[in-house]
Amino acid sequence: MRPDIDIYGIFIPTLGVIALVAYLLNAILRRVLASVDFYRLVWHRPLFDTAMYFCLLGAIALSLNKVSL
C-alpha cells in the first residue's frame, strides 16, 4: 500500500481515504439494515455500528494490501 495519495498536489494519507470510504459504505449499510428492520435483533446498536465500521475498514485495508487469510 502506498503511504500517501496525491490529489492535485495535496498528499492525503491512504488510511484517511480508506476511512472515508469505509464510513460511506457503513452509512449505506446502516440505512439498508434499518429499512429491513435488522436492528431489532441487535442488543446495542451503536456498538454494532462501530464494530461494523471497523470490520469494513479492515476488510478494505486488507484487500488493498492483497493479504490473503
N, C-alpha and C positions, 0 to 999 in steps of 0.2 A: 504494500500500500504506500502510496506517495504521502509524504508528510504534509504537503500543502497543495492547495488547488489555486491556480492563478486565474482570476476572473478580471480581465481588462486591467492588469497591473496590481490588483489587490489580492494579496495572499490570504487565503482562508484555510484554517486547519481542516484536514479531512474529517476528523471526528466531529467538527461542528456541522459540516454538511450532512454527514450521516445522521447526526442527532436531529437535524431539522427534517430530514426525510422520514425518520422513524416517528417523529412527532406527528407529521401529516398523515402517515399511514395509521397511526394509533387513533387519531381523531376520526378518520373514516371508519375504522373498525369499531370504535365505541358507538358511533351512530347506528351502524348495522346491528350490533349486538343489542342496543336499546330498542331498535324497531322490532326485533324478533322476540323481545321480552326475555332475553337470556339472563339479565341481571337479577331476576327473582331467584335464581339458583345460586347466586354468589353471596357469600357471607359479608364481605367487606369490600364494597365497590371501589373506593379509592385505592386500596391496597392491590386489588386485582388489576386496575388500570395501570398502576405504576409498574407492577410485575410484567404486564403485557408490553409496556413501553420498553423496558429493559430487555425483554426477550426479542422484540423486534430489532432493537439497537444491536444486540449481539449477533443476531442472525444476518443482518446486513453487513456488519463488520467482518464476520467470518466468510460470507460469500464474496466480498471484495478481496479478501486475502487468499481466496481459493484454498481454504483449510478444509480438509475432509475429516470427519469424525469417525 
